[in-house]
């Protein structure tokens, strides 16, 4: 994955002028860059996670979902610590709630990255794949892009 591809993705993301388009374009760009299957961005509101953006490589339109954060302890850990986490459905030691979700989505791996804006937890970015997981390079790229998106979110929300 070349730096030109990453720079192109960042350029397309930073060109967006609404929060909705920013979130959806971020999902699309991350899925394409990481050669993944699906991307989602959820807003965290108390114990509720509200999916606000998504992209599915198959083109399938899925309904946006609501989740209770308390049902997903590993997700809570990502939000609390800021450390990205990956989950493999085939890993016997993987978080049971996350592997159940992977099974429901018929996918094999998940990367979760905390999204912050104005120094506060704004939401969660989730990238799913039906492959063997994510490399450290892919995780680093996702974190860098999500950090940039957080700054853009702060700017866009400040203009409302």
N, CA, C and O atoms as a DFTB+ gen file, in Angstrom:
640 C
 N C O
     1  1       0.865      -1.163       0.000
     2  2       0.000       0.000       0.000
     3  2       0.907       1.220       0.000
     4  3       1.626       1.486       0.964
     5  1       0.856       1.954      -1.108
     6  2       1.770       3.072      -1.273
     7  2       1.293       4.351      -0.622
     8  3       0.110       4.533      -0.334
     9  1       2.257       5.235      -0.400
    10  2       1.920       6.519       0.211
    11  2       1.037       7.351      -0.704
    12  3       0.240       8.156      -0.222
    13  1       1.162       7.172      -2.027
    14  2       0.298       7.906      -2.959
    15  2      -1.163       7.514      -2.756
    16  3      -2.051       8.363      -2.833
    17  1      -1.412       6.248      -2.502
    18  2      -2.790       5.792      -2.256
    19  2      -3.335       6.394      -0.961
    20  3      -4.489       6.818      -0.900
    21  1      -2.500       6.425       0.064
    22  2      -2.913       7.003       1.347
    23  2      -3.156       8.497       1.181
    24  3      -4.163       9.017       1.664
    25  1      -2.254       9.189       0.509
    26  2      -2.420      10.627       0.290
    27  2      -3.672      10.926      -0.528
    28  3      -4.378      11.896      -0.252
    29  1      -3.949      10.103      -1.528
    30  2      -5.169      10.272      -2.327
    31  2      -6.413      10.105      -1.481
    32  3      -7.365      10.876      -1.606
    33  1      -6.408       9.101      -0.621
    34  2      -7.549       8.862       0.264
    35  2      -7.752      10.041       1.205
    36  3      -8.879      10.491       1.408
    37  1      -6.667      10.538       1.776
    38  2      -6.763      11.677       2.691
    39  2      -7.285      12.907       1.943
    40  3      -8.076      13.678       2.486
    41  1      -6.843      13.087       0.703
    42  2      -7.329      14.198      -0.100
    43  2      -8.828      14.126      -0.330
    44  3      -9.520      15.138      -0.223
    45  1      -9.333      12.945      -0.644
    46  2     -10.775      12.784      -0.873
    47  2     -11.560      12.989       0.421
    48  3     -12.652      13.558       0.407
    49  1     -11.003      12.527       1.532
    50  2     -11.666      12.693       2.830
    51  2     -11.706      14.176       3.213
    52  3     -12.747      14.689       3.624
    53  1     -10.585      14.847       3.077
    54  2     -10.528      16.254       3.508
    55  2     -11.340      17.173       2.607
    56  3     -11.632      18.305       2.991
    57  1     -11.705      16.717       1.428
    58  2     -12.518      17.536       0.521
    59  2     -13.986      17.600       0.953
    60  3     -14.730      18.457       0.476
    61  1     -14.403      16.715       1.837
    62  2     -15.814      16.680       2.242
    63  2     -16.157      17.875       3.123
    64  3     -15.343      18.324       3.929
    65  1     -17.370      18.378       2.955
    66  2     -17.776      19.596       3.669
    67  2     -18.960      19.393       4.610
    68  3     -19.430      20.349       5.226
    69  1     -19.448      18.153       4.726
    70  2     -20.502      17.859       5.703
    71  2     -20.075      16.660       6.535
    72  3     -19.294      15.829       6.074
    73  1     -20.574      16.569       7.735
    74  2     -20.233      15.451       8.622
    75  2     -20.666      14.128       8.002
    76  3     -19.909      13.157       8.028
    77  1     -21.864      14.077       7.450
    78  2     -22.366      12.837       6.857
    79  2     -21.462      12.343       5.733
    80  3     -21.105      11.165       5.699
    81  1     -21.094      13.221       4.826
    82  2     -20.220      12.839       3.718
    83  2     -18.820      12.477       4.228
    84  3     -18.192      11.547       3.721
    85  1     -18.342      13.206       5.221
    86  2     -17.034      12.903       5.803
    87  2     -17.012      11.472       6.346
    88  3     -16.070      10.724       6.084
    89  1     -18.032      11.096       7.088
    90  2     -18.079       9.763       7.682
    91  2     -18.180       8.680       6.617
    92  3     -17.466       7.680       6.680
    93  1     -19.053       8.871       5.649
    94  2     -19.216       7.858       4.604
    95  2     -17.987       7.745       3.711
    96  3     -17.596       6.641       3.333
    97  1     -17.380       8.867       3.375
    98  2     -16.176       8.827       2.557
    99  2     -15.031       8.172       3.324
   100  3     -14.242       7.424       2.745
   101  1     -14.941       8.448       4.616
   102  2     -13.912       7.798       5.440
   103  2     -14.086       6.283       5.412
   104  3     -13.115       5.545       5.252
   105  1     -15.312       5.829       5.567
   106  2     -15.569       4.377       5.514
   107  2     -15.126       3.805       4.174
   108  3     -14.437       2.787       4.124
   109  1     -15.521       4.461       3.095
   110  2     -15.175       3.988       1.755
   111  2     -13.663       3.932       1.572
   112  3     -13.124       2.923       1.117
   113  1     -12.985       5.010       1.925
   114  2     -11.543       5.078       1.715
   115  2     -10.794       4.047       2.557
   116  3      -9.848       3.426       2.072
   117  1     -11.204       3.859       3.806
   118  2     -10.538       2.864       4.649
   119  2     -10.756       1.450       4.120
   120  3      -9.825       0.644       4.104
   121  1     -11.958       1.150       3.694
   122  2     -12.235      -0.186       3.147
   123  2     -11.365      -0.429       1.911
   124  3     -10.772      -1.498       1.766
   125  1     -11.292       0.560       1.029
   126  2     -10.499       0.395      -0.188
   127  2      -9.004       0.303       0.129
   128  3      -8.318      -0.576      -0.393
   129  1      -8.499       1.190       0.970
   130  2      -7.067       1.183       1.314
   131  2      -6.635      -0.108       1.991
   132  3      -5.568      -0.649       1.700
   133  1      -7.475      -0.594       2.897
   134  2      -7.106      -1.780       3.682
   135  2      -7.560      -3.079       3.028
   136  3      -7.401      -4.159       3.596
   137  1      -8.122      -2.967       1.837
   138  2      -8.636      -4.132       1.107
   139  2      -9.583      -4.938       2.002
   140  3      -9.494      -6.163       2.096
   141  1     -10.487      -4.208       2.653
   142  2     -11.428      -4.815       3.589
   143  2     -12.789      -5.033       2.912
   144  3     -12.939      -4.829       1.707
   145  1     -13.756      -5.442       3.702
   146  2     -15.091      -5.741       3.190
   147  2     -16.126      -4.693       3.546
   148  3     -16.996      -4.366       2.738
   149  1     -16.029      -4.167       4.761
   150  2     -17.058      -3.252       5.245
   151  2     -16.434      -2.296       6.258
   152  3     -15.532      -2.669       7.008
   153  1     -16.922      -1.071       6.269
   154  2     -16.494      -0.084       7.246
   155  2     -17.701       0.592       7.856
   156  3     -18.706       0.816       7.181
   157  1     -17.603       0.919       9.136
   158  2     -18.695       1.595       9.844
   159  2     -18.105       2.630      10.789
   160  3     -17.023       2.445      11.347
   161  1     -18.839       3.718      10.955
   162  2     -18.484       4.695      11.977
   163  2     -19.724       4.928      12.821
   164  3     -20.796       5.254      12.313
   165  1     -19.548       4.753      14.125
   166  2     -20.641       4.952      15.075
   167  2     -20.323       6.117      15.985
   168  3     -19.168       6.342      16.347
   169  1     -21.345       6.850      16.350
   170  2     -21.228       7.926      17.327
   171  2     -21.545       7.330      18.690
   172  3     -22.510       6.580      18.835
   173  1     -20.740       7.660      19.683
   174  2     -20.974       7.169      21.033
   175  2     -21.721       8.247      21.810
   176  3     -21.245       9.372      21.958
   177  1     -22.895       7.881      22.300
   178  2     -23.729       8.785      23.095
   179  2     -24.092       8.035      24.366
   180  3     -25.018       7.224      24.376
   181  1     -23.359       8.311      25.435
   182  2     -23.566       7.553      26.673
   183  2     -23.234       6.102      26.430
   184  3     -22.122       5.781      26.012
   185  1     -24.190       5.211      26.688
   186  2     -23.995       3.775      26.476
   187  2     -24.476       3.333      25.092
   188  3     -24.430       2.144      24.773
   189  1     -24.926       4.260      24.284
   190  2     -25.469       3.931      22.975
   191  2     -24.454       4.223      21.883
   192  3     -23.814       5.274      21.879
   193  1     -24.315       3.292      20.968
   194  2     -23.509       3.498      19.772
   195  2     -24.470       3.547      18.596
   196  3     -25.196       2.590      18.326
   197  1     -24.463       4.682      17.901
   198  2     -25.372       4.901      16.785
   199  2     -24.556       4.930      15.499
   200  3     -23.727       5.819      15.307
   201  1     -24.782       3.982      14.640
   202  2     -24.057       3.927      13.378
   203  2     -24.505       5.092      12.492
   204  3     -25.693       5.246      12.211
   205  1     -23.545       5.905      12.059
   206  2     -23.868       7.080      11.241
   207  2     -23.291       7.011       9.834
   208  3     -23.749       7.722       8.939
   209  1     -22.305       6.173       9.636
   210  2     -21.698       6.051       8.316
   211  2     -21.296       4.617       8.069
   212  3     -20.925       3.892       8.992
   213  1     -21.372       4.211       6.806
   214  2     -20.992       2.846       6.474
   215  2     -20.694       2.731       4.985
   216  3     -21.168       3.520       4.166
   217  1     -19.902       1.731       4.670
   218  2     -19.625       1.379       3.277
   219  2     -19.407      -0.118       3.228
   220  3     -18.650      -0.666       4.029
   221  1     -20.065      -0.784       2.293
   222  2     -19.913      -2.221       2.077
   223  2     -19.383      -2.417       0.664
   224  3     -19.991      -1.958      -0.303
   225  1     -18.261      -3.091       0.550
   226  2     -17.623      -3.289      -0.757
   227  2     -18.554      -3.981      -1.753
   228  3     -18.441      -3.756      -2.958
   229  1     -19.457      -4.805      -1.273
   230  2     -20.367      -5.514      -2.178
   231  2     -21.421      -4.588      -2.764
   232  3     -22.108      -4.949      -3.719
   233  1     -21.549      -3.395      -2.193
   234  2     -22.599      -2.480      -2.641
   235  2     -23.912      -2.720      -1.936
   236  3     -24.879      -1.985      -2.138
   237  1     -23.948      -3.756      -1.102
   238  2     -25.176      -4.081      -0.372
   239  2     -25.512      -2.969       0.620
   240  3     -24.660      -2.517       1.385
   241  1     -26.746      -2.551       0.589
   242  2     -27.222      -1.547       1.545
   243  2     -27.727      -2.280       2.777
   244  3     -28.663      -3.076       2.700
   245  1     -27.106      -2.008       3.898
   246  2     -27.550      -2.615       5.155
   247  2     -28.129      -1.507       6.015
   248  3     -27.675      -0.365       5.947
   249  1     -29.118      -1.831       6.814
   250  2     -29.668      -0.780       7.691
   251  2     -28.623      -0.349       8.718
   252  3     -27.839      -1.168       9.198
   253  1     -28.616       0.932       9.048
   254  2     -27.727       1.413      10.090
   255  2     -28.174       0.829      11.419
   256  3     -29.371       0.662      11.656
   257  1     -27.226       0.521      12.282
   258  2     -27.511      -0.211      13.517
   259  2     -27.330       0.660      14.755
   260  3     -26.674       1.701      14.723
   261  1     -27.930       0.201      15.841
   262  2     -27.730       0.759      17.179
   263  2     -27.185      -0.363      18.051
   264  3     -27.645      -1.502      17.973
   265  1     -26.190      -0.028      18.890
   266  2     -25.610      -1.020      19.785
   267  2     -25.488      -0.419      21.172
   268  3     -25.334       0.793      21.320
   269  1     -25.558      -1.270      22.188
   270  2     -25.264      -0.832      23.549
   271  2     -23.786      -1.088      23.819
   272  3     -23.305      -2.216      23.700
   273  1     -23.096      -0.059      24.172
   274  2     -21.668      -0.152      24.438
   275  2     -21.383      -1.158      25.549
   276  3     -20.386      -1.878      25.501
   277  1     -22.252      -1.205      26.537
   278  2     -22.047      -2.129      27.663
   279  2     -22.088      -3.596      27.232
   280  3     -21.653      -4.470      27.981
   281  1     -22.608      -3.874      26.032
   282  2     -22.619      -5.249      25.521
   283  2     -21.293      -5.631      24.865
   284  3     -21.085      -6.795      24.523
   285  1     -20.398      -4.663      24.688
   286  2     -19.149      -4.887      23.968
   287  2     -17.962      -4.359      24.777
   288  3     -17.484      -3.252      24.530
   289  1     -17.487      -5.153      25.744
   290  2     -16.409      -4.683      26.626
   291  2     -15.109      -4.328      25.893
   292  3     -14.407      -3.410      26.316
   293  1     -14.778      -5.020      24.826
   294  2     -13.555      -4.700      24.099
   295  2     -13.698      -3.345      23.395
   296  3     -12.739      -2.577      23.322
   297  1     -14.872      -3.063      22.889
   298  2     -15.139      -1.750      22.296
   299  2     -14.957      -0.666      23.344
   300  3     -14.350       0.370      23.074
   301  1     -15.478      -0.901      24.532
   302  2     -15.320       0.063      25.622
   303  2     -13.844       0.269      25.938
   304  3     -13.414       1.390      26.209
   305  1     -13.073      -0.806      25.904
   306  2     -11.634      -0.708      26.165
   307  2     -10.949       0.160      25.112
   308  3     -10.087       0.974      25.445
   309  1     -11.323      -0.005      23.851
   310  2     -10.754       0.814      22.777
   311  2     -11.057       2.287      23.039
   312  3     -10.182       3.140      22.893
   313  1     -12.285       2.578      23.421
   314  2     -12.664       3.966      23.696
   315  2     -11.933       4.512      24.920
   316  3     -11.520       5.672      24.927
   317  1     -11.771       3.695      25.946
   318  2     -11.118       4.140      27.183
   319  2      -9.618       4.362      27.016
   320  3      -9.069       5.338      27.527
   321  1      -8.962       3.457      26.303
   322  2      -7.502       3.498      26.209
   323  2      -6.982       4.199      24.961
   324  3      -5.857       4.699      24.950
   325  1      -7.790       4.236      23.920
   326  2      -7.331       4.797      22.653
   327  2      -6.483       3.839      21.841
   328  3      -6.009       4.191      20.761
   329  1      -6.286       2.635      22.347
   330  2      -5.488       1.631      21.631
   331  2      -6.378       0.890      20.634
   332  3      -7.419       0.355      21.017
   333  1      -5.981       0.851      19.361
   334  2      -6.776       0.084      18.395
   335  2      -6.728      -1.393      18.732
   336  3      -5.748      -1.874      19.302
   337  1      -7.761      -2.096      18.391
   338  2      -7.815      -3.536      18.655
   339  2      -8.292      -4.268      17.414
   340  3      -9.118      -3.768      16.650
   341  1      -7.752      -5.460      17.235
   342  2      -8.232      -6.339      16.179
   343  2      -8.838      -7.582      16.817
   344  3      -8.434      -8.007      17.899
   345  1      -9.801      -8.143      16.131
   346  2     -10.463      -9.365      16.585
   347  2     -10.522     -10.318      15.403
   348  3     -10.933      -9.939      14.306
   349  1     -10.109     -11.552      15.634
   350  2     -10.236     -12.605      14.633
   351  2     -11.289     -13.594      15.105
   352  3     -11.217     -14.108      16.221
   353  1     -12.253     -13.854      14.261
   354  2     -13.319     -14.784      14.641
   355  2     -12.761     -16.168      14.937
   356  3     -13.326     -16.895      15.755
   357  1     -11.674     -16.542      14.294
   358  2     -11.085     -17.872      14.485
   359  2     -10.269     -17.985      15.765
   360  3      -9.867     -19.087      16.140
   361  1     -10.015     -16.871      16.443
   362  2      -9.211     -16.871      17.670
   363  2     -10.071     -17.328      18.849
   364  3     -11.041     -16.661      19.210
   365  1      -9.721     -18.444      19.436
   366  2     -10.501     -19.000      20.550
   367  2     -10.539     -18.069      21.758
   368  3     -11.473     -18.130      22.557
   369  1      -9.527     -17.207      21.896
   370  2      -9.463     -16.288      23.034
   371  2     -10.094     -14.916      22.736
   372  3     -10.055     -14.023      23.582
   373  1     -10.663     -14.753      21.560
   374  2     -11.221     -13.453      21.173
   375  2     -12.472     -13.131      21.987
   376  3     -13.168     -14.024      22.472
   377  1     -12.735     -11.845      22.122
   378  2     -13.913     -11.359      22.836
   379  2     -15.178     -11.990      22.242
   380  3     -15.413     -11.907      21.037
   381  1     -15.982     -12.616      23.091
   382  2     -17.158     -13.367      22.636
   383  2     -18.196     -12.473      21.963
   384  3     -18.792     -12.875      20.963
   385  1     -18.423     -11.280      22.485
   386  2     -19.411     -10.377      21.892
   387  2     -18.984      -9.947      20.492
   388  3     -19.801      -9.887      19.573
   389  1     -17.698      -9.650      20.342
   390  2     -17.200      -9.213      19.035
   391  2     -17.211     -10.362      18.029
   392  3     -17.548     -10.159      16.862
   393  1     -16.845     -11.566      18.472
   394  2     -16.857     -12.692      17.533
   395  2     -18.290     -13.051      17.144
   396  3     -18.527     -13.477      16.014
   397  1     -19.239     -12.889      18.048
   398  2     -20.642     -13.129      17.704
   399  2     -21.102     -12.142      16.631
   400  3     -21.830     -12.512      15.710
   401  1     -20.675     -10.892      16.755
   402  2     -21.022      -9.886      15.748
   403  2     -20.371     -10.233      14.409
   404  3     -21.009     -10.116      13.363
   405  1     -19.117     -10.653      14.436
   406  2     -18.446     -11.070      13.205
   407  2     -19.197     -12.224      12.548
   408  3     -19.375     -12.254      11.330
   409  1     -19.627     -13.160      13.364
   410  2     -20.378     -14.297      12.825
   411  2     -21.688     -13.827      12.205
   412  3     -22.058     -14.275      11.119
   413  1     -22.381     -12.941      12.879
   414  2     -23.646     -12.403      12.369
   415  2     -23.432     -11.690      11.025
   416  3     -24.257     -11.809      10.118
   417  1     -22.341     -10.963      10.905
   418  2     -22.034     -10.244       9.671
   419  2     -21.387     -11.139       8.613
   420  3     -21.181     -10.714       7.476
   421  1     -21.070     -12.369       8.989
   422  2     -20.419     -13.340       8.117
   423  2     -19.060     -12.836       7.641
   424  3     -18.697     -12.981       6.473
   425  1     -18.311     -12.234       8.583
   426  2     -16.969     -11.744       8.313
   427  2     -16.007     -12.340       9.326
   428  3     -16.433     -12.885      10.344
   429  1     -14.713     -12.239       9.055
   430  2     -13.733     -12.964       9.862
   431  2     -12.872     -12.119      10.785
   432  3     -12.343     -12.629      11.773
   433  1     -12.722     -10.836      10.482
   434  2     -11.821     -10.013      11.286
   435  2     -12.355      -8.597      11.397
   436  3     -13.083      -8.111      10.531
   437  1     -11.970      -7.948      12.493
   438  2     -12.433      -6.609      12.806
   439  2     -11.271      -5.786      13.330
   440  3     -10.458      -6.274      14.115
   441  1     -11.193      -4.531      12.892
   442  2     -10.264      -3.546      13.428
   443  2     -11.101      -2.407      13.995
   444  3     -11.952      -1.853      13.299
   445  1     -10.860      -2.055      15.261
   446  2     -11.576      -0.956      15.909
   447  2     -10.593       0.151      16.252
   448  3      -9.528      -0.097      16.818
   449  1     -10.970       1.393      15.896
   450  2     -10.134       2.555      16.170
   451  2     -11.012       3.643      16.773
   452  3     -12.081       3.954      16.249
   453  1     -10.556       4.211      17.870
   454  2     -11.289       5.292      18.536
   455  2     -11.223       6.557      17.682
   456  3     -10.180       6.882      17.115
   457  1     -12.339       7.257      17.599
   458  2     -12.431       8.530      16.884
   459  2     -12.667       9.631      17.908
   460  3     -13.668       9.626      18.626
   461  1     -11.718      10.586      17.965
   462  2     -11.815      11.702      18.914
   463  2     -11.916      13.012      18.158
   464  3     -11.319      13.182      17.095
   465  1     -12.678      13.932      18.722
   466  2     -12.780      15.286      18.184
   467  2     -12.812      16.237      19.366
   468  3     -13.512      15.991      20.348
   469  1     -12.065      17.310      19.274
   470  2     -11.968      18.296      20.350
   471  2     -11.531      17.674      21.681
   472  3     -11.975      18.098      22.748
   473  1     -10.661      16.668      21.605
   474  2     -10.121      16.053      22.805
   475  2     -11.064      15.112      23.525
   476  3     -10.776      14.679      24.641
   477  1     -12.197      14.788      22.898
   478  2     -13.178      13.886      23.536
   479  2     -13.510      12.736      22.603
   480  3     -13.413      12.850      21.381
   481  1     -13.907      11.618      23.212
   482  2     -14.354      10.486      22.414
   483  2     -15.602      10.895      21.641
   484  3     -16.602      11.308      22.228
   485  1     -15.531      10.777      20.330
   486  2     -16.656      11.104      19.469
   487  2     -17.353       9.830      19.034
   488  3     -18.581       9.747      19.027
   489  1     -16.538       8.823      18.664
   490  2     -17.128       7.598      18.147
   491  2     -16.101       6.502      17.945
   492  3     -15.007       6.520      18.510
   493  1     -16.493       5.554      17.126
   494  2     -15.680       4.370      16.867
   495  2     -15.714       4.062      15.380
   496  3     -16.770       4.088      14.749
   497  1     -14.542       3.772      14.829
   498  2     -14.429       3.323      13.448
   499  2     -14.172       1.827      13.485
   500  3     -13.286       1.352      14.196
   501  1     -14.957       1.095      12.713
   502  2     -14.815      -0.361      12.633
   503  2     -14.609      -0.754      11.180
   504  3     -15.366      -0.346      10.299
   505  1     -13.585      -1.545      10.943
   506  2     -13.296      -2.049       9.604
   507  2     -13.337      -3.574       9.689
   508  3     -12.687      -4.181      10.540
   509  1     -14.107      -4.174       8.799
   510  2     -14.306      -5.623       8.799
   511  2     -13.737      -6.221       7.518
   512  3     -13.746      -5.589       6.462
   513  1     -13.243      -7.447       7.632
   514  2     -12.759      -8.152       6.453
   515  2     -13.095      -9.634       6.555
   516  3     -13.332     -10.172       7.636
   517  1     -13.107     -10.266       5.398
   518  2     -13.315     -11.717       5.380
   519  2     -11.993     -12.414       5.089
   520  3     -11.950     -13.534       4.580
   521  1     -10.936     -11.725       5.424
   522  2      -9.588     -12.263       5.250
   523  2      -9.013     -12.669       6.607
   524  3      -9.757     -12.905       7.559
   525  1      -7.712     -12.745       6.685
   526  2      -7.052     -13.248       7.892
   527  2      -6.775     -12.182       8.939
   528  3      -6.210     -12.498       9.986
   529  1      -7.143     -10.954       8.700
   530  2      -6.914      -9.927       9.695
   531  2      -6.227      -8.717       9.093
   532  3      -6.289      -8.491       7.885
   533  1      -5.570      -7.941       9.947
   534  2      -4.953      -6.684       9.546
   535  2      -3.491      -6.675       9.958
   536  3      -3.138      -7.112      11.053
   537  1      -2.650      -6.173       9.071
   538  2      -1.235      -6.037       9.395
   539  2      -1.033      -4.807      10.277
   540  3      -1.922      -3.964      10.393
   541  1       0.140      -4.714      10.895
   542  2       0.447      -3.533      11.701
   543  2       0.477      -2.276      10.835
   544  3       0.071      -1.204      11.284
   545  1       0.954      -2.402       9.602
   546  2       0.952      -1.257       8.684
   547  2      -0.479      -0.773       8.429
   548  3      -0.739       0.430       8.425
   549  1      -1.395      -1.708       8.218
   550  2      -2.790      -1.331       7.997
   551  2      -3.380      -0.646       9.228
   552  3      -4.110       0.338       9.106
   553  1      -3.068      -1.163      10.402
   554  2      -3.551      -0.551      11.645
   555  2      -3.000       0.875      11.757
   556  3      -3.739       1.801      12.094
   557  1      -1.726       1.050      11.479
   558  2      -1.110       2.378      11.570
   559  2      -1.746       3.365      10.591
   560  3      -1.988       4.521      10.939
   561  1      -2.013       2.909       9.378
   562  2      -2.665       3.769       8.383
   563  2      -4.064       4.149       8.859
   564  3      -4.455       5.312       8.765
   565  1      -4.813       3.185       9.364
   566  2      -6.168       3.470       9.850
   567  2      -6.133       4.487      10.980
   568  3      -6.938       5.419      10.997
   569  1      -5.225       4.323      11.912
   570  2      -5.118       5.255      13.049
   571  2      -4.784       6.657      12.552
   572  3      -5.384       7.631      13.008
   573  1      -3.846       6.774      11.634
   574  2      -3.467       8.092      11.115
   575  2      -4.637       8.763      10.413
   576  3      -4.865       9.960      10.589
   577  1      -5.371       8.012       9.627
   578  2      -6.524       8.584       8.925
   579  2      -7.622       8.963       9.905
   580  3      -8.215      10.034       9.779
   581  1      -7.900       8.109      10.874
   582  2      -8.947       8.402      11.853
   583  2      -8.572       9.631      12.687
   584  3      -9.441      10.435      13.023
   585  1      -7.304       9.783      13.017
   586  2      -6.865      10.991      13.736
   587  2      -7.162      12.234      12.902
   588  3      -7.641      13.241      13.425
   589  1      -6.880      12.160      11.622
   590  2      -7.146      13.295      10.718
   591  2      -8.649      13.573      10.637
   592  3      -9.068      14.730      10.638
   593  1      -9.440      12.535      10.567
   594  2     -10.897      12.689      10.503
   595  2     -11.413      13.363      11.769
   596  3     -12.332      14.179      11.699
   597  1     -10.839      13.038      12.919
   598  2     -11.239      13.691      14.164
   599  2     -11.035      15.197      14.106
   600  3     -11.890      15.962      14.551
   601  1      -9.902      15.622      13.557
   602  2      -9.640      17.061      13.412
   603  2     -10.640      17.692      12.444
   604  3     -11.121      18.799      12.686
   605  1     -10.953      17.000      11.359
   606  2     -11.927      17.516      10.394
   607  2     -13.323      17.601      10.998
   608  3     -14.059      18.557      10.753
   609  1     -13.678      16.596      11.787
   610  2     -14.973      16.623      12.477
   611  2     -15.094      17.839      13.379
   612  3     -16.123      18.515      13.392
   613  1     -14.044      18.111      14.128
   614  2     -14.051      19.271      15.023
   615  2     -14.277      20.553      14.231
   616  3     -15.031      21.426      14.661
   617  1     -13.624      20.668      13.068
   618  2     -13.803      21.842      12.220
   619  2     -15.225      21.938      11.699
   620  3     -15.850      22.996      11.778
   621  1     -15.744      20.823      11.160
   622  2     -17.097      20.837      10.580
   623  2     -18.167      21.104      11.634
   624  3     -19.111      21.857      11.394
   625  1     -18.012      20.484      12.800
   626  2     -19.018      20.694      13.844
   627  2     -18.932      22.103      14.405
   628  3     -19.919      22.625      14.924
   629  1     -17.771      22.721      14.307
   630  2     -17.607      24.086      14.775
   631  2     -18.275      25.104      13.871
   632  3     -18.507      26.244      14.273
   633  1     -18.587      24.689      12.631
   634  2     -19.210      25.604      11.675
   635  2     -20.721      25.542      11.714
   636  3     -21.386      26.306      11.014
   637  1     -21.270      24.665      12.503
   638  2     -22.734      24.504      12.552
   639  2     -23.338      25.547      13.438
   640  3     -24.556      25.580      13.610
